[in-house]
Amino acid sequence: MAAIMKISPQGQIRIPKHIMQSLGILQGDFVEICIENDQIILKPRKLIDPSQGWYWTKEWQKVESDVDNEIKDGQLSPKFQTAEEGTKWLKK
């Protein structure tokens, strides 16, 4: 997939929508710019460690918010001295 783009007076280019969609990048995302063999290479980059990406999903952030609210409302278990005590409390 290729496209020809004009460089603006500020040195900017516009990445066509179909290319952004095919790469899964959105407005505001970051790209890394490299020079390889006299060519400019743009690589999409996320500023979080990919192994930690799950934490930033909407689903996980909702769970985090729910837990924060439970803690704020005092919905906590008592402290346990052993795993057996904890297991017994959970089974109630």
mmCIF file as gemmi writes it, N, C-alpha and C atoms, coordinates in Angstrom:
data_model
loop_
_atom_site.group_PDB
_atom_site.id
_atom_site.type_symbol
_atom_site.label_atom_id
_atom_site.label_alt_id
_atom_site.label_comp_id
_atom_site.label_asym_id
_atom_site.label_entity_id
_atom_site.label_seq_id
_atom_site.pdbx_PDB_ins_code
_atom_site.Cartn_x
_atom_site.Cartn_y
_atom_site.Cartn_z
_atom_site.occupancy
_atom_site.B_iso_or_equiv
_atom_site.pdbx_formal_charge
_atom_site.auth_seq_id
_atom_site.auth_asym_id
_atom_site.pdbx_PDB_model_num
ATOM 1 N N . MET Axp A 1 ? 0.853 -1.161 0 1 0 ? 1 A 1
ATOM 2 C CA . MET Axp A 1 ? 0 0 0 1 0 ? 1 A 1
ATOM 3 C C . MET Axp A 1 ? 0.904 1.23 0 1 0 ? 1 A 1
ATOM 4 N N . ALA Axp A 2 ? 0.62 2.165 -0.865 1 0 ? 2 A 1
ATOM 5 C CA . ALA Axp A 2 ? 1.46 3.353 -0.977 1 0 ? 2 A 1
ATOM 6 C C . ALA Axp A 2 ? 0.587 4.587 -1.129 1 0 ? 2 A 1
ATOM 7 N N . ALA Axp A 3 ? 1.171 5.727 -0.852 1 0 ? 3 A 1
ATOM 8 C CA . ALA Axp A 3 ? 0.483 7.009 -1.026 1 0 ? 3 A 1
ATOM 9 C C . ALA Axp A 3 ? 1.542 8.081 -1.229 1 0 ? 3 A 1
ATOM 10 N N . ILE Axp A 4 ? 1.188 9.096 -1.978 1 0 ? 4 A 1
ATOM 11 C CA . ILE Axp A 4 ? 2.074 10.237 -2.174 1 0 ? 4 A 1
ATOM 12 C C . ILE Axp A 4 ? 1.507 11.388 -1.363 1 0 ? 4 A 1
ATOM 13 N N . MET Axp A 5 ? 2.36 11.991 -0.542 1 0 ? 5 A 1
ATOM 14 C CA . MET Axp A 5 ? 1.928 13.087 0.321 1 0 ? 5 A 1
ATOM 15 C C . MET Axp A 5 ? 2.85 14.273 0.117 1 0 ? 5 A 1
ATOM 16 N N . LYS Axp A 6 ? 2.298 15.466 0.298 1 0 ? 6 A 1
ATOM 17 C CA . LYS Axp A 6 ? 3.068 16.697 0.166 1 0 ? 6 A 1
ATOM 18 C C . LYS Axp A 6 ? 3.505 17.153 1.554 1 0 ? 6 A 1
ATOM 19 N N . ILE Axp A 7 ? 4.734 17.591 1.686 1 0 ? 7 A 1
ATOM 20 C CA . ILE Axp A 7 ? 5.244 18.098 2.947 1 0 ? 7 A 1
ATOM 21 C C . ILE Axp A 7 ? 4.801 19.551 3.089 1 0 ? 7 A 1
ATOM 22 N N . SER Axp A 8 ? 4.193 19.867 4.24 1 0 ? 8 A 1
ATOM 23 C CA . SER Axp A 8 ? 3.701 21.227 4.479 1 0 ? 8 A 1
ATOM 24 C C . SER Axp A 8 ? 4.873 22.172 4.752 1 0 ? 8 A 1
ATOM 25 N N . PRO Axp A 9 ? 4.619 23.486 4.731 1 0 ? 9 A 1
ATOM 26 C CA . PRO Axp A 9 ? 5.685 24.445 5.054 1 0 ? 9 A 1
ATOM 27 C C . PRO Axp A 9 ? 6.272 24.222 6.457 1 0 ? 9 A 1
ATOM 28 N N . GLN Axp A 10 ? 5.497 23.602 7.367 1 0 ? 10 A 1
ATOM 29 C CA . GLN Axp A 10 ? 5.999 23.308 8.713 1 0 ? 10 A 1
ATOM 30 C C . GLN Axp A 10 ? 6.725 21.962 8.784 1 0 ? 10 A 1
ATOM 31 N N . GLY Axp A 11 ? 6.891 21.294 7.648 1 0 ? 11 A 1
ATOM 32 C CA . GLY Axp A 11 ? 7.582 20.005 7.615 1 0 ? 11 A 1
ATOM 33 C C . GLY Axp A 11 ? 6.694 18.84 7.994 1 0 ? 11 A 1
ATOM 34 N N . GLN Axp A 12 ? 5.372 19.02 7.935 1 0 ? 12 A 1
ATOM 35 C CA . GLN Axp A 12 ? 4.436 17.975 8.336 1 0 ? 12 A 1
ATOM 36 C C . GLN Axp A 12 ? 3.886 17.239 7.125 1 0 ? 12 A 1
ATOM 37 N N . ILE Axp A 13 ? 3.489 15.986 7.362 1 0 ? 13 A 1
ATOM 38 C CA . ILE Axp A 13 ? 2.781 15.216 6.342 1 0 ? 13 A 1
ATOM 39 C C . ILE Axp A 13 ? 1.484 14.705 6.953 1 0 ? 13 A 1
ATOM 40 N N . ARG Axp A 14 ? 0.529 14.408 6.109 1 0 ? 14 A 1
ATOM 41 C CA . ARG Axp A 14 ? -0.744 13.849 6.552 1 0 ? 14 A 1
ATOM 42 C C . ARG Axp A 14 ? -0.76 12.381 6.145 1 0 ? 14 A 1
ATOM 43 N N . ILE Axp A 15 ? -0.96 11.498 7.123 1 0 ? 15 A 1
ATOM 44 C CA . ILE Axp A 15 ? -1.035 10.068 6.817 1 0 ? 15 A 1
ATOM 45 C C . ILE Axp A 15 ? -2.469 9.776 6.395 1 0 ? 15 A 1
ATOM 46 N N . PRO Axp A 16 ? -2.671 9.247 5.198 1 0 ? 16 A 1
ATOM 47 C CA . PRO Axp A 16 ? -4.028 8.964 4.729 1 0 ? 16 A 1
ATOM 48 C C . PRO Axp A 16 ? -4.786 8.019 5.676 1 0 ? 16 A 1
ATOM 49 N N . LYS Axp A 17 ? -6.09 8.248 5.765 1 0 ? 17 A 1
ATOM 50 C CA . LYS Axp A 17 ? -6.951 7.498 6.673 1 0 ? 17 A 1
ATOM 51 C C . LYS Axp A 17 ? -6.846 5.989 6.452 1 0 ? 17 A 1
ATOM 52 N N . HIS Axp A 18 ? -6.831 5.553 5.177 1 0 ? 18 A 1
ATOM 53 C CA . HIS Axp A 18 ? -6.798 4.11 4.916 1 0 ? 18 A 1
ATOM 54 C C . HIS Axp A 18 ? -5.5 3.471 5.42 1 0 ? 18 A 1
ATOM 55 N N . ILE Axp A 19 ? -4.408 4.22 5.41 1 0 ? 19 A 1
ATOM 56 C CA . ILE Axp A 19 ? -3.147 3.686 5.929 1 0 ? 19 A 1
ATOM 57 C C . ILE Axp A 19 ? -3.201 3.628 7.454 1 0 ? 19 A 1
ATOM 58 N N . MET Axp A 20 ? -3.74 4.687 8.074 1 0 ? 20 A 1
ATOM 59 C CA . MET Axp A 20 ? -3.866 4.676 9.539 1 0 ? 20 A 1
ATOM 60 C C . MET Axp A 20 ? -4.739 3.51 9.992 1 0 ? 20 A 1
ATOM 61 N N . GLN Axp A 21 ? -5.852 3.304 9.3 1 0 ? 21 A 1
ATOM 62 C CA . GLN Axp A 21 ? -6.754 2.209 9.666 1 0 ? 21 A 1
ATOM 63 C C . GLN Axp A 21 ? -6.075 0.856 9.507 1 0 ? 21 A 1
ATOM 64 N N . SER Axp A 22 ? -5.332 0.679 8.435 1 0 ? 22 A 1
ATOM 65 C CA . SER Axp A 22 ? -4.686 -0.626 8.215 1 0 ? 22 A 1
ATOM 66 C C . SER Axp A 22 ? -3.616 -0.91 9.26 1 0 ? 22 A 1
ATOM 67 N N . LEU Axp A 23 ? -3.03 0.158 9.845 1 0 ? 23 A 1
ATOM 68 C CA . LEU Axp A 23 ? -2.007 -0.02 10.876 1 0 ? 23 A 1
ATOM 69 C C . LEU Axp A 23 ? -2.572 0.05 12.29 1 0 ? 23 A 1
ATOM 70 N N . GLY Axp A 24 ? -3.848 0.402 12.404 1 0 ? 24 A 1
ATOM 71 C CA . GLY Axp A 24 ? -4.469 0.496 13.725 1 0 ? 24 A 1
ATOM 72 C C . GLY Axp A 24 ? -3.987 1.685 14.534 1 0 ? 24 A 1
ATOM 73 N N . ILE Axp A 25 ? -3.601 2.767 13.844 1 0 ? 25 A 1
ATOM 74 C CA . ILE Axp A 25 ? -3.177 3.963 14.566 1 0 ? 25 A 1
ATOM 75 C C . ILE Axp A 25 ? -4.265 5.028 14.493 1 0 ? 25 A 1
ATOM 76 N N . LEU Axp A 26 ? -4.314 5.853 15.53 1 0 ? 26 A 1
ATOM 77 C CA . LEU Axp A 26 ? -5.34 6.873 15.658 1 0 ? 26 A 1
ATOM 78 C C . LEU Axp A 26 ? -4.705 8.249 15.792 1 0 ? 26 A 1
ATOM 79 N N . GLN Axp A 27 ? -5.513 9.284 15.591 1 0 ? 27 A 1
ATOM 80 C CA . GLN Axp A 27 ? -5.046 10.642 15.807 1 0 ? 27 A 1
ATOM 81 C C . GLN Axp A 27 ? -4.515 10.752 17.227 1 0 ? 27 A 1
ATOM 82 N N . GLY Axp A 28 ? -3.35 11.336 17.387 1 0 ? 28 A 1
ATOM 83 C CA . GLY Axp A 28 ? -2.742 11.478 18.71 1 0 ? 28 A 1
ATOM 84 C C . GLY Axp A 28 ? -1.769 10.365 19.062 1 0 ? 28 A 1
ATOM 85 N N . ASP Axp A 29 ? -1.775 9.262 18.303 1 0 ? 29 A 1
ATOM 86 C CA . ASP Axp A 29 ? -0.81 8.19 18.537 1 0 ? 29 A 1
ATOM 87 C C . ASP Axp A 29 ? 0.589 8.669 18.146 1 0 ? 29 A 1
ATOM 88 N N . PHE Axp A 30 ? 1.582 7.929 18.566 1 0 ? 30 A 1
ATOM 89 C CA . PHE Axp A 30 ? 2.964 8.259 18.26 1 0 ? 30 A 1
ATOM 90 C C . PHE Axp A 30 ? 3.511 7.362 17.159 1 0 ? 30 A 1
ATOM 91 N N . VAL Axp A 31 ? 4.442 7.903 16.383 1 0 ? 31 A 1
ATOM 92 C CA . VAL Axp A 31 ? 5.179 7.113 15.398 1 0 ? 31 A 1
ATOM 93 C C . VAL Axp A 31 ? 6.666 7.377 15.602 1 0 ? 31 A 1
ATOM 94 N N . GLU Axp A 32 ? 7.447 6.361 15.372 1 0 ? 32 A 1
ATOM 95 C CA . GLU Axp A 32 ? 8.9 6.484 15.403 1 0 ? 32 A 1
ATOM 96 C C . GLU Axp A 32 ? 9.363 6.722 13.973 1 0 ? 32 A 1
ATOM 97 N N . ILE Axp A 33 ? 10.299 7.634 13.791 1 0 ? 33 A 1
ATOM 98 C CA . ILE Axp A 33 ? 10.824 7.935 12.46 1 0 ? 33 A 1
ATOM 99 C C . ILE Axp A 33 ? 12.262 7.437 12.395 1 0 ? 33 A 1
ATOM 100 N N . CYS Axp A 34 ? 12.551 6.585 11.425 1 0 ? 34 A 1
ATOM 101 C CA . CYS Axp A 34 ? 13.887 6.027 11.232 1 0 ? 34 A 1
ATOM 102 C C . CYS Axp A 34 ? 14.339 6.289 9.8 1 0 ? 34 A 1
ATOM 103 N N . ILE Axp A 35 ? 15.623 6.315 9.617 1 0 ? 35 A 1
ATOM 104 C CA . ILE Axp A 35 ? 16.19 6.372 8.269 1 0 ? 35 A 1
ATOM 105 C C . ILE Axp A 35 ? 16.912 5.056 8.044 1 0 ? 35 A 1
ATOM 106 N N . GLU Axp A 36 ? 16.518 4.341 6.999 1 0 ? 36 A 1
ATOM 107 C CA . GLU Axp A 36 ? 17.142 3.063 6.647 1 0 ? 36 A 1
ATOM 108 C C . GLU Axp A 36 ? 17.363 3.043 5.146 1 0 ? 36 A 1
ATOM 109 N N . ASN Axp A 37 ? 18.58 2.839 4.733 1 0 ? 37 A 1
ATOM 110 C CA . ASN Axp A 37 ? 18.925 2.766 3.309 1 0 ? 37 A 1
ATOM 111 C C . ASN Axp A 37 ? 18.372 3.969 2.539 1 0 ? 37 A 1
ATOM 112 N N . ASP Axp A 38 ? 18.602 5.172 3.069 1 0 ? 38 A 1
ATOM 113 C CA . ASP Axp A 38 ? 18.156 6.428 2.448 1 0 ? 38 A 1
ATOM 114 C C . ASP Axp A 38 ? 16.635 6.516 2.292 1 0 ? 38 A 1
ATOM 115 N N . GLN Axp A 39 ? 15.905 5.816 3.153 1 0 ? 39 A 1
ATOM 116 C CA . GLN Axp A 39 ? 14.444 5.89 3.144 1 0 ? 39 A 1
ATOM 117 C C . GLN Axp A 39 ? 13.966 6.283 4.541 1 0 ? 39 A 1
ATOM 118 N N . ILE Axp A 40 ? 12.849 6.994 4.577 1 0 ? 40 A 1
ATOM 119 C CA . ILE Axp A 40 ? 12.227 7.346 5.852 1 0 ? 40 A 1
ATOM 120 C C . ILE Axp A 40 ? 11.232 6.241 6.193 1 0 ? 40 A 1
ATOM 121 N N . ILE Axp A 41 ? 11.35 5.686 7.375 1 0 ? 41 A 1
ATOM 122 C CA . ILE Axp A 41 ? 10.46 4.631 7.84 1 0 ? 41 A 1
ATOM 123 C C . ILE Axp A 41 ? 9.683 5.167 9.04 1 0 ? 41 A 1
ATOM 124 N N . LEU Axp A 42 ? 8.352 5.094 8.991 1 0 ? 42 A 1
ATOM 125 C CA . LEU Axp A 42 ? 7.5 5.467 10.12 1 0 ? 42 A 1
ATOM 126 C C . LEU Axp A 42 ? 6.979 4.179 10.747 1 0 ? 42 A 1
ATOM 127 N N . LYS Axp A 43 ? 7.171 4.055 12.066 1 0 ? 43 A 1
ATOM 128 C CA . LYS Axp A 43 ? 6.711 2.86 12.779 1 0 ? 43 A 1
ATOM 129 C C . LYS Axp A 43 ? 5.768 3.283 13.898 1 0 ? 43 A 1
ATOM 130 N N . PRO Axp A 44 ? 4.539 2.724 13.928 1 0 ? 44 A 1
ATOM 131 C CA . PRO Axp A 44 ? 3.627 3.037 15.034 1 0 ? 44 A 1
ATOM 132 C C . PRO Axp A 44 ? 4.252 2.624 16.365 1 0 ? 44 A 1
ATOM 133 N N . ARG Axp A 45 ? 4.102 3.464 17.381 1 0 ? 45 A 1
ATOM 134 C CA . ARG Axp A 45 ? 4.659 3.159 18.699 1 0 ? 45 A 1
ATOM 135 C C . ARG Axp A 45 ? 3.649 3.482 19.781 1 0 ? 45 A 1
ATOM 136 N N . LYS Axp A 46 ? 3.529 2.593 20.735 1 0 ? 46 A 1
ATOM 137 C CA . LYS Axp A 46 ? 2.742 2.829 21.934 1 0 ? 46 A 1
ATOM 138 C C . LYS Axp A 46 ? 3.731 3.146 23.047 1 0 ? 46 A 1
ATOM 139 N N . LEU Axp A 47 ? 3.394 4.071 23.91 1 0 ? 47 A 1
ATOM 140 C CA . LEU Axp A 47 ? 4.332 4.479 24.944 1 0 ? 47 A 1
ATOM 141 C C . LEU Axp A 47 ? 4.185 3.687 26.234 1 0 ? 47 A 1
ATOM 142 N N . ILE Axp A 48 ? 3.557 2.526 26.154 1 0 ? 48 A 1
ATOM 143 C CA . ILE Axp A 48 ? 3.487 1.63 27.296 1 0 ? 48 A 1
ATOM 144 C C . ILE Axp A 48 ? 4.125 0.308 26.897 1 0 ? 48 A 1
ATOM 145 N N . ASP Axp A 49 ? 4.647 -0.387 27.871 1 0 ? 49 A 1
ATOM 146 C CA . ASP Axp A 49 ? 5.236 -1.693 27.627 1 0 ? 49 A 1
ATOM 147 C C . ASP Axp A 49 ? 4.127 -2.618 27.111 1 0 ? 49 A 1
ATOM 148 N N . PRO Axp A 50 ? 4.31 -3.234 25.937 1 0 ? 50 A 1
ATOM 149 C CA . PRO Axp A 50 ? 3.26 -4.093 25.383 1 0 ? 50 A 1
ATOM 150 C C . PRO Axp A 50 ? 2.788 -5.189 26.34 1 0 ? 50 A 1
ATOM 151 N N . SER Axp A 51 ? 3.679 -5.653 27.211 1 0 ? 51 A 1
ATOM 152 C CA . SER Axp A 51 ? 3.268 -6.695 28.15 1 0 ? 51 A 1
ATOM 153 C C . SER Axp A 51 ? 2.318 -6.153 29.217 1 0 ? 51 A 1
ATOM 154 N N . GLN Axp A 52 ? 2.221 -4.833 29.316 1 0 ? 52 A 1
ATOM 155 C CA . GLN Axp A 52 ? 1.332 -4.21 30.297 1 0 ? 52 A 1
ATOM 156 C C . GLN Axp A 52 ? 0.087 -3.598 29.657 1 0 ? 52 A 1
ATOM 157 N N . GLY Axp A 53 ? -0.096 -3.814 28.367 1 0 ? 53 A 1
ATOM 158 C CA . GLY Axp A 53 ? -1.216 -3.228 27.647 1 0 ? 53 A 1
ATOM 159 C C . GLY Axp A 53 ? -2.571 -3.613 28.193 1 0 ? 53 A 1
ATOM 160 N N . TRP Axp A 54 ? -2.689 -4.828 28.715 1 0 ? 54 A 1
ATOM 161 C CA . TRP Axp A 54 ? -3.971 -5.287 29.267 1 0 ? 54 A 1
ATOM 162 C C . TRP Axp A 54 ? -4.462 -4.348 30.358 1 0 ? 54 A 1
ATOM 163 N N . TYR Axp A 55 ? -3.553 -3.766 31.123 1 0 ? 55 A 1
ATOM 164 C CA . TYR Axp A 55 ? -3.942 -2.923 32.249 1 0 ? 55 A 1
ATOM 165 C C . TYR Axp A 55 ? -4.693 -1.679 31.783 1 0 ? 55 A 1
ATOM 166 N N . TRP Axp A 56 ? -4.382 -1.219 30.584 1 0 ? 56 A 1
ATOM 167 C CA . TRP Axp A 56 ? -4.954 0.034 30.087 1 0 ? 56 A 1
ATOM 168 C C . TRP Axp A 56 ? -6.178 -0.168 29.215 1 0 ? 56 A 1
ATOM 169 N N . THR Axp A 57 ? -6.692 -1.393 29.122 1 0 ? 57 A 1
ATOM 170 C CA . THR Axp A 57 ? -7.918 -1.616 28.356 1 0 ? 57 A 1
ATOM 171 C C . THR Axp A 57 ? -9.094 -1.014 29.114 1 0 ? 57 A 1
ATOM 172 N N . LYS Axp A 58 ? -10.136 -0.656 28.386 1 0 ? 58 A 1
ATOM 173 C CA . LYS Axp A 58 ? -11.328 -0.085 29.021 1 0 ? 58 A 1
ATOM 174 C C . LYS Axp A 58 ? -11.924 -1.051 30.039 1 0 ? 58 A 1
ATOM 175 N N . GLU Axp A 59 ? -11.925 -2.336 29.698 1 0 ? 59 A 1
ATOM 176 C CA . GLU Axp A 59 ? -12.5 -3.339 30.588 1 0 ? 59 A 1
ATOM 177 C C . GLU Axp A 59 ? -11.759 -3.391 31.924 1 0 ? 59 A 1
ATOM 178 N N . TRP Axp A 60 ? -10.422 -3.423 31.854 1 0 ? 60 A 1
ATOM 179 C CA . TRP Axp A 60 ? -9.65 -3.524 33.086 1 0 ? 60 A 1
ATOM 180 C C . TRP Axp A 60 ? -9.761 -2.24 33.899 1 0 ? 60 A 1
ATOM 181 N N . GLN Axp A 61 ? -9.755 -1.094 33.241 1 0 ? 61 A 1
ATOM 182 C CA . GLN Axp A 61 ? -9.884 0.17 33.961 1 0 ? 61 A 1
ATOM 183 C C . GLN Axp A 61 ? -11.235 0.283 34.655 1 0 ? 61 A 1
ATOM 184 N N . LYS Axp A 62 ? -12.281 -0.301 34.065 1 0 ? 62 A 1
ATOM 185 C CA . LYS Axp A 62 ? -13.609 -0.329 34.705 1 0 ? 62 A 1
ATOM 186 C C . LYS Axp A 62 ? -13.537 -1.149 35.988 1 0 ? 62 A 1
ATOM 187 N N . VAL Axp A 63 ? -12.892 -2.31 35.929 1 0 ? 63 A 1
ATOM 188 C CA . VAL Axp A 63 ? -12.742 -3.156 37.116 1 0 ? 63 A 1
ATOM 189 C C . VAL Axp A 63 ? -11.947 -2.406 38.187 1 0 ? 63 A 1
ATOM 190 N N . GLU Axp A 64 ? -10.867 -1.732 37.791 1 0 ? 64 A 1
ATOM 191 C CA . GLU Axp A 64 ? -10.064 -0.954 38.742 1 0 ? 64 A 1
ATOM 192 C C . GLU Axp A 64 ? -10.915 0.116 39.421 1 0 ? 64 A 1
ATOM 193 N N . SER Axp A 65 ? -11.734 0.802 38.645 1 0 ? 65 A 1
ATOM 194 C CA . SER Axp A 65 ? -12.611 1.841 39.185 1 0 ? 65 A 1
ATOM 195 C C . SER Axp A 65 ? -13.623 1.25 40.163 1 0 ? 65 A 1
ATOM 196 N N . ASP Axp A 66 ? -14.198 0.099 39.785 1 0 ? 66 A 1
ATOM 197 C CA . ASP Axp A 66 ? -15.16 -0.569 40.667 1 0 ? 66 A 1
ATOM 198 C C . ASP Axp A 66 ? -14.504 -0.947 42.003 1 0 ? 66 A 1
ATOM 199 N N . VAL Axp A 67 ? -13.307 -1.479 41.946 1 0 ? 67 A 1
ATOM 200 C CA . VAL Axp A 67 ? -12.591 -1.879 43.16 1 0 ? 67 A 1
ATOM 201 C C . VAL Axp A 67 ? -12.267 -0.651 44.015 1 0 ? 67 A 1
ATOM 202 N N . ASP Axp A 68 ? -11.83 0.428 43.374 1 0 ? 68 A 1
ATOM 203 C CA . ASP Axp A 68 ? -11.554 1.659 44.128 1 0 ? 68 A 1
ATOM 204 C C . ASP Axp A 68 ? -12.8 2.124 44.872 1 0 ? 68 A 1
ATOM 205 N N . ASN Axp A 69 ? -13.952 2.032 44.222 1 0 ? 69 A 1
ATOM 206 C CA . ASN Axp A 69 ? -15.21 2.428 44.872 1 0 ? 69 A 1
ATOM 207 C C . ASN Axp A 69 ? -15.561 1.495 46.029 1 0 ? 69 A 1
ATOM 208 N N . GLU Axp A 70 ? -15.32 0.195 45.864 1 0 ? 70 A 1
ATOM 209 C CA . GLU Axp A 70 ? -15.576 -0.758 46.955 1 0 ? 70 A 1
ATOM 210 C C . GLU Axp A 70 ? -14.69 -0.446 48.158 1 0 ? 70 A 1
ATOM 211 N N . ILE Axp A 71 ? -13.433 -0.136 47.904 1 0 ? 71 A 1
ATOM 212 C CA . ILE Axp A 71 ? -12.514 0.205 48.996 1 0 ? 71 A 1
ATOM 213 C C . ILE Axp A 71 ? -12.986 1.481 49.691 1 0 ? 71 A 1
ATOM 214 N N . LYS Axp A 72 ? -13.361 2.482 48.901 1 0 ? 72 A 1
ATOM 215 C CA . LYS Axp A 72 ? -13.842 3.747 49.446 1 0 ? 72 A 1
ATOM 216 C C . LYS Axp A 72 ? -15.082 3.536 50.32 1 0 ? 72 A 1
ATOM 217 N N . ASP Axp A 73 ? -15.93 2.583 49.922 1 0 ? 73 A 1
ATOM 218 C CA . ASP Axp A 73 ? -17.165 2.293 50.659 1 0 ? 73 A 1
ATOM 219 C C . ASP Axp A 73 ? -16.943 1.324 51.822 1 0 ? 73 A 1
ATOM 220 N N . GLY Axp A 74 ? -15.684 0.93 52.052 1 0 ? 74 A 1
ATOM 221 C CA . GLY Axp A 74 ? -15.378 0.046 53.179 1 0 ? 74 A 1
ATOM 222 C C . GLY Axp A 74 ? -15.744 -1.405 52.961 1 0 ? 74 A 1
ATOM 223 N N . GLN Axp A 75 ? -15.9 -1.82 51.739 1 0 ? 75 A 1
ATOM 224 C CA . GLN Axp A 75 ? -16.268 -3.201 51.429 1 0 ? 75 A 1
ATOM 225 C C . GLN Axp A 75 ? -15.016 -4.083 51.351 1 0 ? 75 A 1
ATOM 226 N N . LEU Axp A 76 ? -14.34 -4.233 52.482 1 0 ? 76 A 1
ATOM 227 C CA . LEU Axp A 76 ? -13.093 -4.994 52.53 1 0 ? 76 A 1
ATOM 228 C C . LEU Axp A 76 ? -13.258 -6.241 53.389 1 0 ? 76 A 1
ATOM 229 N N . SER Axp A 77 ? -12.462 -7.236 53.102 1 0 ? 77 A 1
ATOM 230 C CA . SER Axp A 77 ? -12.453 -8.428 53.946 1 0 ? 77 A 1
ATOM 231 C C . SER Axp A 77 ? -11.609 -8.139 55.187 1 0 ? 77 A 1
ATOM 232 N N . PRO Axp A 78 ? -11.78 -8.944 56.23 1 0 ? 78 A 1
ATOM 233 C CA . PRO Axp A 78 ? -10.872 -8.801 57.374 1 0 ? 78 A 1
ATOM 234 C C . PRO Axp A 78 ? -9.479 -9.319 56.99 1 0 ? 78 A 1
ATOM 235 N N . LYS Axp A 79 ? -8.487 -9.053 57.842 1 0 ? 79 A 1
ATOM 236 C CA . LYS Axp A 79 ? -7.139 -9.588 57.6 1 0 ? 79 A 1
ATOM 237 C C . LYS Axp A 79 ? -7.09 -11.034 58.085 1 0 ? 79 A 1
ATOM 238 N N . PHE Axp A 80 ? -6.353 -11.865 57.35 1 0 ? 80 A 1
ATOM 239 C CA . PHE Axp A 80 ? -6.249 -13.277 57.688 1 0 ? 80 A 1
ATOM 240 C C . PHE Axp A 80 ? -4.806 -13.618 58.035 1 0 ? 80 A 1
ATOM 241 N N . GLN Axp A 81 ? -4.636 -14.522 58.977 1 0 ? 81 A 1
ATOM 242 C CA . GLN Axp A 81 ? -3.302 -14.973 59.367 1 0 ? 81 A 1
ATOM 243 C C . GLN Axp A 81 ? -2.818 -16.119 58.484 1 0 ? 81 A 1
ATOM 244 N N . THR Axp A 82 ? -3.769 -16.884 57.912 1 0 ? 82 A 1
ATOM 245 C CA . THR Axp A 82 ? -3.391 -18.024 57.071 1 0 ? 82 A 1
ATOM 246 C C . THR Axp A 82 ? -4.283 -18.045 55.824 1 0 ? 82 A 1
ATOM 247 N N . ALA Axp A 83 ? -3.824 -18.761 54.842 1 0 ? 83 A 1
ATOM 248 C CA . ALA Axp A 83 ? -4.618 -18.935 53.626 1 0 ? 83 A 1
ATOM 249 C C . ALA Axp A 83 ? -5.898 -19.709 53.938 1 0 ? 83 A 1
ATOM 250 N N . GLU Axp A 84 ? -5.813 -20.632 54.882 1 0 ? 84 A 1
ATOM 251 C CA . GLU Axp A 84 ? -6.987 -21.423 55.262 1 0 ? 84 A 1
ATOM 252 C C . GLU Axp A 84 ? -8.094 -20.516 55.819 1 0 ? 84 A 1
ATOM 253 N N . GLU Axp A 85 ? -7.695 -19.543 56.656 1 0 ? 85 A 1
ATOM 254 C CA . GLU Axp A 85 ? -8.682 -18.593 57.197 1 0 ? 85 A 1
ATOM 255 C C . GLU Axp A 85 ? -9.37 -17.83 56.056 1 0 ? 85 A 1
ATOM 256 N N . GLY Axp A 86 ? -8.563 -17.397 55.107 1 0 ? 86 A 1
ATOM 257 C CA . GLY Axp A 86 ? -9.111 -16.668 53.963 1 0 ? 86 A 1
ATOM 258 C C . GLY Axp A 86 ? -10.049 -17.515 53.15 1 0 ? 86 A 1
ATOM 259 N N . THR Axp A 87 ? -9.674 -18.743 52.908 1 0 ? 87 A 1
ATOM 260 C CA . THR Axp A 87 ? -10.501 -19.67 52.143 1 0 ? 87 A 1
ATOM 261 C C . THR Axp A 87 ? -11.81 -19.935 52.865 1 0 ? 87 A 1
ATOM 262 N N . LYS Axp A 88 ? -11.75 -20.127 54.169 1 0 ? 88 A 1
ATOM 263 C CA . LYS Axp A 88 ? -12.948 -20.362 54.961 1 0 ? 88 A 1
ATOM 264 C C . LYS Axp A 88 ? -13.9 -19.155 54.88 1 0 ? 88 A 1
ATOM 265 N N . TRP Axp A 89 ? -13.336 -17.933 54.969 1 0 ? 89 A 1
ATOM 266 C CA . TRP Axp A 89 ? -14.157 -16.719 54.876 1 0 ? 89 A 1
ATOM 267 C C . TRP Axp A 89 ? -14.801 -16.593 53.503 1 0 ? 89 A 1
ATOM 268 N N . LEU Axp A 90 ? -14.058 -16.929 52.458 1 0 ? 90 A 1
ATOM 269 C CA . LEU Axp A 90 ? -14.604 -16.833 51.089 1 0 ? 90 A 1
ATOM 270 C C . LEU Axp A 90 ? -15.748 -17.816 50.866 1 0 ? 90 A 1
ATOM 271 N N . LYS Axp A 91 ? -15.685 -18.981 51.51 1 0 ? 91 A 1
ATOM 272 C CA . LYS Axp A 91 ? -16.716 -20.003 51.299 1 0 ? 91 A 1
ATOM 273 C C . LYS Axp A 91 ? -18.024 -19.681 52.032 1 0 ? 91 A 1
ATOM 274 N N . LYS Axp A 92 ? -17.997 -18.699 52.949 1 0 ? 92 A 1
ATOM 275 C CA . LYS Axp A 92 ? -19.237 -18.328 53.665 1 0 ? 92 A 1
ATOM 276 C C . LYS Axp A 92 ? -20.242 -17.711 52.752 1 0 ? 92 A 1
